[in-house]
Amino acid sequence: MSNQFRGEASFEVEGKAFRVRFSWNAAAEYEEAAGKHLSDALFDIAREKLSARSLRAMLWAGLQEHHADVTVKDAGRLIDKMGRKEAQRVMGVALRYFFPELEIAQEKDPDPLPPAASA
């Protein structure tokens, strides 16, 4: 079960439940895999223009805490099965706790904001 207040989101693919958690470790894993800063990707999420490489890396990084056996290519296969829009929705839910300013950026500010301090 996901807990959006802890940076978690859940989804199901082919009857199997997955839980994404976006933490500082997930952020670092994402940046390494995608080759870009997470704060740069936030603006892309808000505009629903996240690249395939970034979305795949983001989903993979978020899955690592609860599903360490999922590879980057597995994450891409999950996106194939659930669709890009659903994958972006899942990541948006998981990132709201870690980056609460994401909603603000979507509504008011076109510039990416720096990460929030962890609680």
N, C-alpha and C positions, 0 to 999 in steps of 0.2 A: 504494500500500500504506500502511495506517495504522500509526502508532506510538503506542500508548497511553501510552508513557512521555514523549511530547512533546505530549500533549494532543490527539491525533488519533484519529479513528475513521473507518471507511469504511462505505459502504453502496452498494447498487446498485438502480437503478430502471429498469425496461424495458431492461435490458442495458447501461446506462451507469453507470460507476463514479463515485462522488463521494467526496471526502475532506473531512472537517470538521476544522478545527484551532481550538481555543479558546485564544486568547492575550489579552494585555492590550488589544490593538486590537479584537479580537472582543468582549471584555467591554464596552468603551466603545461600540462600534457597537450591541450589544444594548441597553444602557441607554438610548441615544438613541432607538432604534426602538421599544422596549417602553414607555418612559416610567417605568421603575422600576429600582431597583438590582438588580444581579445577585445579590447576597447574599440579597435577598428571594425571588428565584426558586429558590434552592437548596433552601429548605425545601419549596417547592411540588414540586420534582422528587423529593425524598425521600419525600414523601407521595403521589406520582403524581397530583398535582392541578394541574399546570401549565396555565394558561389557554391558549386557542388563540392569542391575540395574543403571549403570551410565548414559546410553543414555536416559532411561526413566526419571530419575531424572532431567537430563539436559533439556530435552524438557519441562517437567512440569514446572521447575523453569523459563525458558524463556517465557512460555506462561502466567505466572501469572499477568504481568502488564496489558495485554489487554484481558485476558480470565481467570479471577480469579476463575470462577466456574469450571474450568477443574481440575479434581483430578489427582493424580499420576496414578491411574489405568486407567483413561481416556487417559492420555498421552500414556500409553502402548497400548491401543486400537488404538490410532492414528498411532502409529508405525506399528502395525499389518496391518493397512489399506494402509499406504504409503510405507512400506518396510524400512528395516534397512538402506540401502544405501541412500535413499532419506532423512531419518531423520538425518543421519550423515552429509549429504550435507547441509541441512538447518541449523544445528547447526554450521557447519564450517563457513557459511556465517555470521551468527549472531555473532560469536566469533571473527571474523577478526578485527572488530573495537575495541572491548574490549581488545583483545590480538593480536595486529598487528604482533607480533613476531611469531605467529603460522606458518605462511608461511615460515619464516626463519627456524624454527625448523624442518619443513618438508623437507627442502632442504639441510640444512647444519649441524644442531646440533641435535644429538640424545637425549640430556638431556633436560628435561622440563625447560622452562624459567620462571622467576617470572612475575606476572601480571604487565602490563604497568600502569603508573600513569593515572588517569582519566583526561579527558580534561576539 
